[in-house]
Amino acid sequence: MGGPYAWGDYPSIVRDREKWKTFTQGNKPWERRLRSTYGVSGHHIQALDGEIGHVQDFIIDDETWAIRYLIVDTHNWWPEKVLLSPQWIERVSWGERKVFANLSRETIKQSPAYTEDCLPTRDYEIELHQHYQRQGYWINEVAAV
């Protein structure tokens, strides 16, 4: 499952399972795989070479409602918390309650530490994205304007 809206919790979702069978939106069947952030909280993060922690919380853009980062609690391995972008997630296994990242534990461990004292600054985000050698989400937003 992927895409920029794969993690969202949408208040307009029809909650009646019977209606799911017939409901369509613009000739497309309703997406029943959407989950709320609450449904993903606590899922274990699986790196390429082992588990690294669990999803503790999320940082959500209050203007676009896009989930910018998963806050990963890694206290069983090291005392820091780290951020992962949903775009760096390979897949989510709902049955196993795991989020799979296509990154090594060491790469994640060496990422800039996150503190909950304040929201990440753009300088922090630039450093984070450079560490993972990934383009920042804001690049596409600026290009679209």
TACORCOR-V713037 format. One record per backbone hydrogen bond with DSSP energy under -1.0 kcal/mol. CO is the residue of the C=O (numbers start at 1). NH is the residue of the N-H. If there is no record, write none. Layout:
co=CO nh=NH
co=CO nh=NH
This chain:
co=3 nh=6
co=5 nh=8
co=10 nh=13
co=16 nh=20
co=19 nh=23
co=23 nh=30
co=28 nh=25
co=37 nh=41
co=40 nh=43
co=43 nh=55
co=44 nh=99
co=45 nh=52
co=46 nh=101
co=47 nh=50
co=50 nh=47
co=53 nh=45
co=54 nh=73
co=55 nh=42
co=57 nh=71
co=59 nh=68
co=59 nh=69
co=61 nh=65
co=66 nh=61
co=69 nh=59
co=70 nh=84
co=71 nh=56
co=71 nh=57
co=72 nh=82
co=73 nh=54
co=74 nh=77
co=74 nh=78
co=81 nh=114
co=82 nh=72
co=84 nh=70
co=85 nh=88
co=86 nh=89
co=88 nh=102
co=91 nh=100
co=93 nh=97
co=93 nh=98
co=97 nh=44
co=98 nh=93
co=99 nh=46
co=100 nh=90
co=100 nh=91
co=101 nh=103
co=103 nh=48
co=104 nh=108
co=105 nh=109
co=106 nh=110
co=108 nh=111
co=121 nh=125
co=122 nh=126
co=123 nh=127
co=124 nh=128
co=125 nh=129
co=126 nh=130
co=127 nh=131
co=128 nh=132
co=129 nh=134
co=136 nh=139
co=137 nh=141
co=138 nh=142
co=139 nh=143
co=140 nh=144
